Amino acid sequence: MTQPAAAIKTKSTLIDITKCIGCRACQVACKQWNDREGEETSLQDSLGFQNPATLSAKTLTLITFHELPDESAPGGLHYLFTMRRCLHCLEPACASACPTMALARQSDGPVGYDSDKCIGCRVCVWACPWGVPTAEWNSLTPKIQKCTHCADRSDQPLPESRNGQALSAGEKNRYQENIIVPACVKACPADALHFGDREDMLAEAHNRISTHPDKYVDHIYGEKEAGGTSVMYLSSVPFEKLGFPDVGTASYPALSRRALHLVPPAVIALGALLGGVYMLLKRRVSATAAASVVAPSTGSHDHHVEFEPLDQKLLTPFNWSLIALMAFAAISLVARFVMGLGGSTHLSDTYAWGLWIVFDLVWIAVAAGAFATAGLIYVFQRKDLYSIGRSAVLMGLLSYSFVMVTLVADLGLPWHSYQLALQAPAQSAMFEVSWCVGLYVSILLLEFLPVVFERWNLQRASDIWQRWSGAYVAFALTVFVYLLSRELTYAVLAAVVFSTLAWIFRDKRRFSEPILLAIGAVTLSTMHQSSLGSLLLLMPDKLGPQWWSPVMPIDFFLSAIAAGTALIILIEMWIAKAWDRRLRIEQLAALGQITFFSLLVYLIFRLSDLALRGQLANAFSGRLGALFAVEILLGGVIPLVLLARASERVRPTLLFAGAFLTAAGVILNRVNVVLFAMNLKGPMPQTAPASYSPTVFEWGVSLGLIAAAVFLFGLGARLMPVLPKAEPGH
Amino acid sequence: MFEDALAGKLKLLWIVGQNPAVTVPNLKLTFDAMAKLEMLVVQEIWETETATFWRRPGVDPKSISTEVILLPAAFFMEKNGTISNSGGMVQWRHAAVNPPGQAKSDGEIVDLVFRAVRDLVKDSKEPRDEIIRKAFWTYTTAEDVLREINGYALRDNPETGLKAGDLVRKVSDLRADGSTSSGAWIYAGVFANGENLSKRRDSQTDPGGLGLYPGFGWTWPNNMRILYNRASCDRHGKPYPGSLPIVWWDEKAKRWTGYDVPDVPVATDGPATPNGQRAFHLGAEGVGRLFAAVYSDPDEKHPGYPRDVAYVPKDGPLPEMYEPVESPVMNVLHPQVNHNPLLKYPRIKSYQPIGTVAEFPYVLMTSTVAEHWCGGSSTRNIPWLNELVPEPMLEMPESLAQKLSVKTGDRVRVSSARGELTVKAVVTPRMKSLQIDGREVTVVWMPYNWGYEGLSTGPSVNHLAIDAFDPGAGTQETKACLVNVVKVENVGATPSRRGTRS
């Protein structure tokens, strides 16, 4: 087909609520065509004759019943029936959020679903402002379900004959014309549903309103909502009285599109910038080092820190308790796959994401210490922090690995994950995060490998690593840029920039540190930390105004640095305490200074953004205001005060308190954006949201994997030279 | 029938596709009557309440001696045959699938039973068996039966041009002299010229744009889509000005014509003839009736046959307003005659008590819901429909709900002079209390589609409803009886709410 895009007409259904008689033939016809089971219902308190309460994977079309008192109506009452189903946005939020294009808008209108592509991440369930997509919670292979506007009807083969008689050409044509009509429209006996091209339906709707201004409100719901939809409504009462949400007229995908389209150039620019900074600082440091040959300073002695395995008993009571928790996690993971996602968790179409996603968001934020440290040590030449580099990287590697494990548990169809490599979504934050985190884990692994080589004297492997790790980073970042942009220009530019950097820094005598790995780590982390914020850009209608912001990606990035560095401080303090080692308080205080500044920048940035958008005045009122106050005061202002002065930062108690509150504040922020500050209304018609409390298995996986990270860190520290040599001075 | 069974006069009942154990009011009488039968044959696609009345909840099967036979019948999609709608259109339906297991179409079952019975009596000399032995019964398919219903010429008739053995083509081919046969005279012509016209499916040709589609199926009588369509013309046979023309007198062709088959006694008798003015030609007067008295109108040509076969109300020439047998108010129109004087109730005193407004202050109306059909034997076995309306309910106005402190979802006990049951309440502003004769009359409503069998079960409202019926058409008085409603406290099970998963 060489038709220009503009010539493709959008298939559309016009729903005239004033004509619906509530027979629900559409609801049944929908189940019949889509082969959906009947739900086991009972007469419900609040619903009267309506059943079921909401859309679900079994119910893609629902008639809701409304008894609206109105003096001017006959009998003082409007008794109205409203069809609830997918509106088939012209720019669908669900499809834009989907990382594998399992949900996609056909050029002629229907937003369809391909379960073979779906990984079951359920971001669509949250992205849709109407609560249309639902998951098959009772299935071991939980697919997403939604109305497809019966797009599959036009694929049906036409019958050749009827009742033994061959069809005439005219009859065949009529079949052809009729078969594309959605099942619900065909079933409607009351002429309440009309199917046709969107322009015609719009004209018809305007015509009805102008012909009967007494009968209709002057509003076609769907004409402009969320950038326009293919399914549109006419009503005799204002739509808000029927529970239609005011979703605004801007298209949803535009909310995250801007942020995500910045990613490819940002990767290239950031990579180049980091390379430049490194070169600049390196030259200065080399100059200083050259100058100090005569009088060796003690300033960079940390760079020559030697590491050694920890000589401690492994099976302590504490570690036994960690092992018990790990066993708990193993049982929970088995339960997850035996009982299915719906059977082992309390997730629902309201809480499509729960504890596991909270843990992932929290964990990724606090694991930002790894990239922050790597960046500080290598790019910014903060050699004073060198001694904590290995433990930071190991902790990061373990954290991210278990984030991946949790994600696999959380995905409904993890065996479809390969689709992430095949599909090219244009504006999916989930896609960006998936690739970014995946590639970052590989870089973390490369960053940690020298420790393994050193421990087991793997010289050959070390040489290969020396030669190829830089090339790998260039390759990974180029692939990433290409996947995100799907533009050769960007890919070539990325290849040029990063290969150039790899080439410049190839000389291992001059550039002894794995600088390209550090650049890769910082670049990718910056991207995915911020993209986790982009993930929530699609949910301005659900997330509290204190949290939702168009610059949320930057909030996420800045807060992650604060939390990440704070957590490194806490871990180092824990290491010193647990293994009875010297507390390198000067280093930690230096790190505390970075925590302080990043927290300060984060807070100023976030509050100024709120103020600029006029959200600050009401930010502290109500339940959400209280949560926000705790986040900002307890997790922001107080740690800022505690960490403000260099003289105070060297006091372990204050440093600990400041780091702890910083991390806690950011953790609370991540919990808030997924759970507490989310006004989840549940599936359409968004009147019966489910409640959520994690099951024992959800706790099992999350707590058990934390235990695993802690245990494996201890094991790693014992097996490999992760921690600096215990100093005799202790 | 059930009263005959209760009296021991009816010994065998063969019920085809009906579920009286749900749909007949005053179910206590119905159940006791069934238990008095020697044999009950139920021909059904489901095990209905009627088929399992002997083991219904609360009844010891040992206490019932009725022999019950359930014959597995085919569903409508599993058999060929016609379906006739209220507009008189007869449409052929083709079997889409074969019936499962041993299930057979109703025609096959009747045929098998008939042939078996005929074999039993083939040597009988009893006069009562003669009708069976000599019956003309050669049907093998549903179309054979439709041909029989259409009718045949049994002798050559030069007037109609039919030869012996020809299928009749229209009602006027029939003769009252034994020279033709027809299973149902109004269906004469459905198989005209050997073509099963009910199979026609021309959904495109609609000459007058009236939506009549004369080539789609076949409508009795004579494929006439609108009965009495002559009445759409003035006395000159012209369509009334401004109306959509349906039929008219064609002066040139000297015959009635139009987009539909003209409903006139003789197509060539024009408006100038007496026949041309008889728009309602089945009535003796040939014109519409405002009222009719009971009278006989013998046909001069055929003494002994009434010429006028139109219906005459049994309870008077004019429609009249009567209160139901159980009513909370006196008949305000004429307080002396509260109920229809021709209505006999109670017919069996011990089974048919009449409730008083003092004991049962509210009016119960019953009907179906759109989602379930009749006794629900089919629809209550379809999960999609059970999802929509999962259980019966008592709908009540807000005023009563306030008085009883009841809200939607609460359980209420509803009782009448005949029985009681417990269901959930639905409170709605759509119902209002009525003011009649200075008295507040509260109407409550329940659907009647439920029973104790099937995927969705619930109490049958016909335990409460009264089995009075009007003396004319015999319509059940299920729209009005007296009940009391009380709230049921302390129900353990709270209604489950879908969506809450924790």
Boltz contact constraints between the chains, C-beta under 6 A:
constraints:
  - contact:
      token1: [A, 23]
      token2: [B, 370]
      max_distance: 6.0
  - contact:
      token1: [A, 24]
      token2: [B, 388]
      max_distance: 6.0
  - contact:
      token1: [A, 28]
      token2: [B, 384]
      max_distance: 6.0
  - contact:
      token1: [A, 31]
      token2: [B, 384]
      max_distance: 6.0
  - contact:
      token1: [A, 38]
      token2: [B, 383]
      max_distance: 6.0
  - contact:
      token1: [A, 38]
      token2: [B, 384]
      max_distance: 6.0
  - contact:
      token1: [A, 38]
      token2: [B, 387]
      max_distance: 6.0
  - contact:
      token1: [A, 39]
      token2: [B, 387]
      max_distance: 6.0
  - contact:
      token1: [A, 41]
      token2: [B, 387]
      max_distance: 6.0
  - contact:
      token1: [A, 41]
      token2: [B, 390]
      max_distance: 6.0
  - contact:
      token1: [A, 42]
      token2: [B, 390]
      max_distance: 6.0
  - contact:
      token1: [A, 42]
      token2: [B, 495]
      max_distance: 6.0
  - contact:
      token1: [A, 43]
      token2: [B, 391]
      max_distance: 6.0
  - contact:
      token1: [A, 43]
      token2: [B, 393]
      max_distance: 6.0
  - contact:
      token1: [A, 43]
      token2: [B, 424]
      max_distance: 6.0
  - contact:
      token1: [A, 45]
      token2: [B, 408]
      max_distance: 6.0
  - contact:
      token1: [A, 45]
      token2: [B, 409]
      max_distance: 6.0
  - contact:
      token1: [A, 48]
      token2: [B, 408]
      max_distance: 6.0
  - contact:
      token1: [A, 48]
      token2: [B, 426]
      max_distance: 6.0
  - contact:
      token1: [A, 51]
      token2: [B, 388]
      max_distance: 6.0
  - contact:
      token1: [A, 52]
      token2: [B, 498]
      max_distance: 6.0
  - contact:
      token1: [A, 53]
      token2: [B, 498]
      max_distance: 6.0
  - contact:
      token1: [A, 53]
      token2: [B, 499]
      max_distance: 6.0
  - contact:
      token1: [A, 54]
      token2: [B, 499]
      max_distance: 6.0
  - contact:
      token1: [A, 67]
      token2: [B, 429]
      max_distance: 6.0
  - contact:
      token1: [A, 77]
      token2: [B, 429]
      max_distance: 6.0
  - contact:
      token1: [A, 79]
      token2: [B, 430]
      max_distance: 6.0
  - contact:
      token1: [A, 163]
      token2: [B, 94]
      max_distance: 6.0
  - contact:
      token1: [A, 346]
      token2: [B, 501]
      max_distance: 6.0
  - contact:
      token1: [A, 346]
      token2: [B, 502]
      max_distance: 6.0
  - contact:
      token1: [A, 348]
      token2: [B, 501]
      max_distance: 6.0
  - contact:
      token1: [A, 688]
      token2: [B, 499]
      max_distance: 6.0
  - contact:
      token1: [A, 690]
      token2: [B, 499]
      max_distance: 6.0
  - contact:
      token1: [A, 690]
      token2: [B, 500]
      max_distance: 6.0
  - contact:
      token1: [A, 690]
      token2: [B, 501]
      max_distance: 6.0
  - contact:
      token1: [A, 691]
      token2: [B, 502]
      max_distance: 6.0
  - contact:
      token1: [A, 693]
      token2: [B, 502]
      max_distance: 6.0
